[in-house]
Amino acid sequence: MSAFLTYLLNGLAVGSAIALIASGLVVIHRVTGVVNFAQGTFAVVAGLCTSSLLGLGVPHGVSEVAAVLAAALAGLLTGLAAVGRPGTSPLSSLIVTLGVGVLAYAVEIVLWGDQPRSAPGLAGSVTLAGARIQTQHLLVIGVAAAAFALLALFFGRTYLGKALTACASNPYAARVVGIDVRRMGLLAFALGGLLGGIAGVLVTPLRPISFDTDVTLIVNGFAAAVFGALTRPVVTLAGALLLGVAETMAAGYGYGAHQLEVALGLMLVVMIVQAGRRPAISQESA
Amino acid sequence: MLNVSGVSRSFGGVYAVRDVSLSVADGEVCGVIGPNGAGKSTLFNLITGHLAADHGRISFLGQRVDRLAPHRRARMGMSIVFQAARVFRGMTVEENVMVGAHGHTRAGFAAAALRLPRHQADEREIAAEAADALARVGLAEWADRPADLLPIGQQRALQLARALCARPRLLLLDEPASGLRAEERERLATLVEELRAAGLTILLIEHDVGFVTRLADRVVVLDLGRVIADGPPAEIRSDPAVLAAYLGQAS
């Protein structure tokens, strides 16, 4: 029983990290209609930055914040490349984000080499109802919960959230009501970078990060995000937690080698089901 | 209010709009009519900023706008209702209208995300304006429906409510009567009359001559990209050039 509880809690932590990656995908897709395949890269950049900064003796807190800001900057630059030119179709932008991801590999290898790097996080662990959970895991869960509460409020309840959603729904009409669609898109990419960076900073102490970790991150994040049709934060969170728990259980009960397959399988099922339904936000050609 | 002077635009060597000048005075309802292919839509897109002019200048509220992006012109007070249903899908009718208020909101992102008092005040004000605009176009009881499920006539009414929520200085209507049933058309005409009575300046681009001559204070007639007549509706109806180009063709 306590093993089950341990797997469940760890699974929730893994799911929360996935959720943070997925939240960036959702924010960017919701505003620009673009599926950002460079999302995992933002986490990798932040993870590698923290590990370097901490290695240089920069104190905790400062290192993490600086790394998250670096990821936000990476997000903004990706945004400039992907949606900086007005009239770029979401599909072309998607290809640009793939290109940015590949380019990032080269930059990361030059700067950090190809070996995995780690960083110390919160030490120690807590015992909850007989199950041990690392303090760092609790931190991940807490941050993800806070981030999603803010996102859901922002997109669901504020007119500014509506204005951002309007950009993806009908860019032409959005411009007509005075929305600077390009600026909003860049903002979404910066916010996506920020969220990806937070995920990276939180995950690095749990599992070492190398330049190609972004593939695992994006596959998991994307699987969760399609669960929420790439637009709904709360459903995405549920999907991510489900995925995290499923993967941890699979690993815990002896199928550790198949974590990625669990994610891919789940993603496939969800996509097939979603394909049969009407999309929540569909774009009208301008 | 709006001043278009000597504006031209060609596509692949063919002039869609050629040396067109027109002006709309404060509080006036100006109609633009012309047969298909006369350049009405091109002119409309030049004014709103969705097309760039090859020559000429466009000024709005005394300021040159012909190099400004569409959203900048919108923020100056140009509100547009399109012929095509350009509503925001995946949002309710009310949310669609609230987005229209974007141009005159003050609170920034931080305020919205943190739900600061300034933003809360904005939010209440916008909700009230949206409700008001919806009531004005007769969509109040549809407020919570998904916008893309409305029939075409009501989608146009929705666009009108969204445009009104933006507190327009100039309202631009592109073929607002096309595709509407007789009673919808009548309701629209009544609404435009009410807006005119309230002192709103309107530029009405329309294929339906009867609709325009009923509502407009002044009518500009386009044919083959040029202005062939400009005057009060009564004069236009008896202008020989207009009859030849447009009315003659229709009868």
Chai-1 contact restraints between the chains, C-beta under 6 A:
chainA,res_idxA,chainB,res_idxB,connection_type,confidence,min_distance_angstrom,max_distance_angstrom,comment,restraint_id
A,F154,B,A113,contact,1.0,0.0,6.0,A-B,restraint_1
A,T158,B,A112,contact,1.0,0.0,6.0,A-B,restraint_2
A,Y159,B,M98,contact,1.0,0.0,6.0,A-B,restraint_3
A,Y159,B,I126,contact,1.0,0.0,6.0,A-B,restraint_4
A,L160,B,A112,contact,1.0,0.0,6.0,A-B,restraint_5
A,K162,B,E95,contact,1.0,0.0,6.0,A-B,restraint_6
A,K162,B,M98,contact,1.0,0.0,6.0,A-B,restraint_7
A,K162,B,V99,contact,1.0,0.0,6.0,A-B,restraint_8
A,A163,B,V99,contact,1.0,0.0,6.0,A-B,restraint_9
A,A163,B,H102,contact,1.0,0.0,6.0,A-B,restraint_10
A,A166,B,F88,contact,1.0,0.0,6.0,A-B,restraint_11
A,A166,B,V99,contact,1.0,0.0,6.0,A-B,restraint_12
A,S169,B,F88,contact,1.0,0.0,6.0,A-B,restraint_13
A,S169,B,R89,contact,1.0,0.0,6.0,A-B,restraint_14
A,S169,B,G90,contact,1.0,0.0,6.0,A-B,restraint_15
A,N170,B,R86,contact,1.0,0.0,6.0,A-B,restraint_16
A,N170,B,F88,contact,1.0,0.0,6.0,A-B,restraint_17
A,A173,B,R86,contact,1.0,0.0,6.0,A-B,restraint_18
A,R175,B,P70,contact,1.0,0.0,6.0,A-B,restraint_19
A,R175,B,H71,contact,1.0,0.0,6.0,A-B,restraint_20
A,V176,B,A74,contact,1.0,0.0,6.0,A-B,restraint_21
A,V176,B,I80,contact,1.0,0.0,6.0,A-B,restraint_22
A,V177,B,A74,contact,1.0,0.0,6.0,A-B,restraint_23
A,V177,B,V99,contact,1.0,0.0,6.0,A-B,restraint_24
A,V177,B,G100,contact,1.0,0.0,6.0,A-B,restraint_25
A,V177,B,H102,contact,1.0,0.0,6.0,A-B,restraint_26
A,V177,B,A166,contact,1.0,0.0,6.0,A-B,restraint_27
A,G178,B,H71,contact,1.0,0.0,6.0,A-B,restraint_28
A,G178,B,A74,contact,1.0,0.0,6.0,A-B,restraint_29
A,G178,B,R75,contact,1.0,0.0,6.0,A-B,restraint_30
A,G178,B,H102,contact,1.0,0.0,6.0,A-B,restraint_31
A,G178,B,G103,contact,1.0,0.0,6.0,A-B,restraint_32
A,I179,B,H71,contact,1.0,0.0,6.0,A-B,restraint_33
A,I179,B,H102,contact,1.0,0.0,6.0,A-B,restraint_34
A,D180,B,H71,contact,1.0,0.0,6.0,A-B,restraint_35
A,A280,B,G90,contact,1.0,0.0,6.0,A-B,restraint_36
A,I281,B,G90,contact,1.0,0.0,6.0,A-B,restraint_37
A,S282,B,R89,contact,1.0,0.0,6.0,A-B,restraint_38
